[in-house]
Amino acid sequence: MRSTIRRTSYLTALTFILLTPCLAFSSYAFSVQARRHEKYHPRIADGPSNSIAADNRRQFFQKSAPILLSGFSIPHKSMALTPKQAETDYDTYASEYDVLDGGSAASFLGIDQARIQLLKQARGKVMEIGVGTGLNLGYYDASAVTSLTLVDVSSNMLQAARARVESLPQLRNIPVTFIKADATSELVKAFGEASFDTVIDTFSLCVMGSQGARQCLEQISKVVKPQGKVLLLENSRSNNALLGLYQDATADAAAIGGKGCVYNQDVDAMLRESSLEVPSTRLYAAGLFRSYECRRTQS
């Protein structure tokens, strides 16, 4: 059973968990609205002429959410991995990680495009935490990056990232350093304060849990330079009421199939409580994923 779970694509599982009931419910809602509104056609293109139908759909979902979810019992907050568990588990996942978290599911959910939009902003001396196998490395603008420091808690993940760096011609003239460290507690100790122009994380906070993620954000806020940038791409609780409640109800199941990822974290709230300002946020897949352009709070 455990090996089967490890071979299950987190993104594929997440897509299935989220879309199966939503598509079924959407089909029902659509048929109801179609009968009520003669001018509503299922294949009308998006645009101003479709705004009335869109409003009707939103109202329907908002009113129906409590009914749809009345059968769910909202569970306790999912338990994320400890740093030691993450090290052990991700050492195991390393050989399969690209298959698990890449491919068509990532493209379908808009993650590939999100990576492109985020990483093109990286400049100067860059640190990426939770680098994993290096799925982001091909998206960096090599002409704008002067050095790369790649951090992960897993030795096997770093080994895979090293192999990816060696396969990318655009990174050959950039100094790259690989560091094994726990991003929730060891960044300041390892690098000192105000050391990087850009700090990047994609999809690591969900594995750290609420407390670990907050600790990580504080570590990041200290190692980035005062005028530097922190670029994040994270799982988050959707701002769509129905989808957010559904995430809450399925968070434990998603964490089992998602390598410990707690996918309904309120990252916005965590950032408000941190020492980072957020001048820019971008939502993907109805807010299931969000990118953040952050900077240190100016005292």
C-alpha positions in Angstrom: 0.0 0.0 0.0 2.8 2.4 0.9 4.6 1.8 -2.3 1.4 2.4 -4.3 0.9 5.7 -2.6 4.4 6.8 -3.3 3.9 6.1 -7.0 0.7 8.1 -7.1 1.2 11.5 -8.8 0.3 14.2 -6.3 -0.9 16.5 -9.1 -2.9 13.7 -10.7 -4.4 12.7 -7.4 -5.1 16.3 -6.5 -6.8 16.9 -9.9 -8.9 13.8 -9.5 -9.9 14.7 -5.9 -10.9 18.2 -6.7 -12.4 17.9 -10.2 -14.5 14.7 -9.9 -17.2 16.0 -7.5 -16.8 19.6 -8.9 -17.4 18.4 -12.5 -20.4 16.3 -11.4 -21.9 19.2 -9.4 -21.1 21.7 -12.2 -23.0 19.5 -14.7 -26.0 19.5 -12.4 -25.9 23.2 -11.8 -25.5 23.8 -15.5 -28.6 21.8 -16.4 -30.6 23.7 -13.7 -29.5 27.1 -15.0 -30.1 26.1 -18.6 -33.7 25.2 -17.9 -34.2 28.5 -15.9 -32.7 30.8 -18.5 -33.6 30.3 -22.1 -30.8 32.5 -23.4 -28.1 30.5 -21.6 -26.3 28.1 -24.0 -23.5 25.8 -22.8 -21.1 26.7 -25.6 -21.4 30.5 -25.5 -17.9 32.0 -25.5 -16.6 33.9 -22.5 -17.3 37.6 -22.7 -19.6 40.4 -21.7 -22.6 38.7 -23.2 -22.1 35.8 -20.8 -21.9 37.8 -17.7 -25.6 37.2 -16.6 -25.1 33.5 -16.9 -21.8 33.7 -15.0 -23.5 35.6 -12.2 -26.3 33.0 -12.0 -23.8 30.2 -11.8 -21.9 32.0 -9.0 -25.1 32.6 -7.0 -26.1 29.0 -7.5 -22.8 27.6 -6.2 -22.7 30.0 -3.3 -26.2 29.0 -2.2 -25.6 25.3 -2.8 -22.2 25.0 -1.0 -23.6 24.3 2.4 -26.0 21.7 1.0 -23.2 20.0 -1.0 -20.8 19.8 1.9 -23.3 19.0 4.6 -22.3 15.3 4.3 -18.6 16.1 5.0 -17.1 16.3 8.5 -14.3 18.9 8.4 -11.2 17.1 9.8 -8.5 18.3 12.1 -5.7 20.1 10.4 -3.5 17.7 8.5 -0.2 16.9 10.1 2.7 17.9 7.9 6.1 16.2 7.8 8.8 16.9 10.4 12.1 17.9 8.9 13.4 14.3 9.6 10.4 12.7 8.0 10.8 15.0 5.0 14.5 14.0 4.7 13.7 10.3 4.8 10.6 10.4 2.6 12.0 12.7 -0.1 15.2 10.6 -0.3 12.8 7.8 -1.4 10.8 10.0 -3.7 13.8 11.5 -5.5 14.0 8.9 -8.3 10.3 9.3 -9.2 9.7 12.9 -8.3 9.8 14.4 -11.9 7.1 11.9 -13.0 5.0 12.5 -9.9 5.0 16.3 -9.9 5.5 17.2 -13.5 4.0 16.3 -16.9 0.5 16.8 -18.2 -1.1 17.4 -14.9 1.2 20.3 -14.1 0.5 21.8 -17.5 -3.3 21.3 -17.1 -3.3 23.1 -13.7 -1.2 26.0 -15.1 1.9 25.2 -12.9 4.3 25.3 -15.8 3.2 28.8 -16.8 3.3 29.9 -13.2 6.9 28.8 -12.9 7.8 30.7 -16.0 6.2 33.9 -14.8 7.7 33.7 -11.4 11.3 32.6 -12.1 12.0 35.1 -14.9 12.0 37.7 -12.1 15.0 36.1 -10.3 18.1 38.4 -10.3 21.6 38.5 -8.9 22.7 36.1 -6.1 19.8 33.6 -5.9 18.9 31.0 -3.4 16.2 28.4 -4.0 14.9 26.4 -1.0 13.3 23.0 -1.3 14.9 22.7 -4.8 14.0 19.1 -5.0 15.2 17.6 -8.3 15.5 21.0 -9.8 12.2 21.3 -11.7 12.6 25.1 -11.7 16.2 25.2 -13.0 15.4 25.4 -16.7 13.2 28.5 -16.2 15.9 30.8 -14.8 17.1 33.7 -16.9 20.8 32.9 -16.9 21.7 36.4 -18.1 20.2 37.9 -14.9 21.5 35.4 -12.3 25.0 35.7 -11.0 25.0 32.6 -8.7 22.7 29.9 -7.5 22.5 28.3 -4.1 20.2 25.3 -4.1 19.0 24.1 -0.7 17.1 20.9 0.2 16.7 18.7 3.3 17.1 15.6 1.1 20.5 14.4 -0.1 19.0 12.4 -2.9 17.0 15.4 -4.1 20.2 17.5 -4.2 21.9 14.7 -6.2 19.1 14.8 -8.7 19.3 18.6 -8.9 23.0 18.4 -9.5 22.4 16.1 -12.4 19.9 18.5 -13.9 22.2 21.5 -13.5 24.9 19.5 -15.4 22.4 18.9 -18.2 21.4 22.6 -18.7 23.9 24.4 -21.0 22.5 27.8 -19.9 23.7 27.3 -16.3 27.3 26.2 -17.1 28.8 29.7 -16.6 26.9 30.3 -13.3 28.4 29.2 -10.0 26.0 26.7 -8.4 26.3 25.6 -4.7 24.3 22.6 -3.3 23.5 22.8 0.5 21.7 20.3 2.6 19.8 22.3 5.2 16.4 22.6 7.0 14.8 25.8 5.7 12.6 26.1 8.8 15.6 26.7 11.1 19.0 26.7 9.5 19.1 29.3 6.7 20.4 32.2 8.8 22.9 30.0 10.5 24.2 28.7 7.2 24.3 32.0 5.2 23.9 34.9 7.5 21.5 37.8 7.2 20.9 39.9 4.0 22.9 37.5 1.8 20.7 37.0 -1.3 19.2 39.3 -3.9 16.4 36.7 -4.6 15.1 33.9 -2.5 12.7 31.4 -4.2 10.4 28.6 -3.0 7.9 26.6 -5.0 5.6 24.2 -3.2 7.6 23.6 -0.1 5.6 25.4 2.6 2.7 22.9 2.4 5.0 20.1 3.5 6.3 22.1 6.5 2.9 22.6 8.1 1.6 25.9 9.6 4.3 26.3 12.2 7.2 25.2 10.0 6.0 27.4 7.1 5.9 30.4 9.4 9.4 29.6 10.7 10.6 29.2 7.1 9.2 32.6 6.1 11.0 34.3 9.0 14.3 32.6 7.9 13.7 33.7 4.4 12.9 37.3 5.4 16.3 37.5 7.2 18.6 36.0 4.5 17.2 38.2 1.7 18.7 41.6 1.2 16.7 44.7 2.2 16.0 45.6 -1.4 15.8 42.0 -2.6 12.9 39.8 -3.6 11.2 36.7 -2.2 9.4 34.8 -4.9 6.9 32.1 -3.8 4.7 29.6 -5.7 2.5 27.7 -3.2 -0.5 25.5 -2.7 -3.2 27.5 -0.9 -6.8 27.3 0.2 -9.0 28.5 -2.7 -10.9 31.8 -2.3 -13.8 30.1 -4.0 -16.1 29.2 -1.0 -17.2 25.8 -2.4 -13.7 24.7 -3.4 -12.1 26.0 -0.2 -14.6 23.9 1.9 -13.9 20.9 -0.2 -10.2 21.3 0.3 -10.8 21.4 4.0 -12.8 18.2 3.8 -10.2 16.3 1.8 -7.0 17.7 3.2 -6.1 14.6 5.1 -6.7 12.3 2.0 -4.7 14.7 -0.2 -1.8 14.8 2.3 -1.6 11.0 2.2 -1.4 10.9 -1.6 0.6 14.2 -1.8 3.8 13.4 0.0 2.8 15.2 3.2 1.5 18.3 1.5 -1.2 20.2 3.4 -2.8 21.8 0.4 -5.4 24.0 2.2 -2.9 26.3 4.0 -3.9 30.0 4.2 -0.6 31.3 2.8 -2.0 34.8 2.6 -2.5 34.9 6.3 1.0 33.5 7.0 2.5 36.2 4.9 0.5 38.9 6.7 1.9 37.7 10.0 5.5 37.5 8.6 8.2 40.1 8.2 7.5 40.2 4.4 5.4 42.6 2.4 3.5 41.3 -0.7 3.1 43.9 -3.4 2.0 41.3 -6.0 0.0 38.1 -6.0 -1.2 36.0 -8.8 -3.8 33.2 -8.6 -3.9 30.0 -10.6 -6.5 27.2 -10.9 -9.2 29.2 -8.9 -6.6 30.0 -6.2 -5.5 26.5 -5.6 -2.0 27.8 -6.4 -0.7 31.3 -5.9 2.5 33.1 -6.7 3.8 35.9 -4.5 6.3 38.6 -5.1 7.5 39.6 -1.7 10.1 41.9 -0.1 11.3 42.5 3.4 9.2 44.8 5.5 10.9 48.2 5.7 11.3 49.2 9.4 
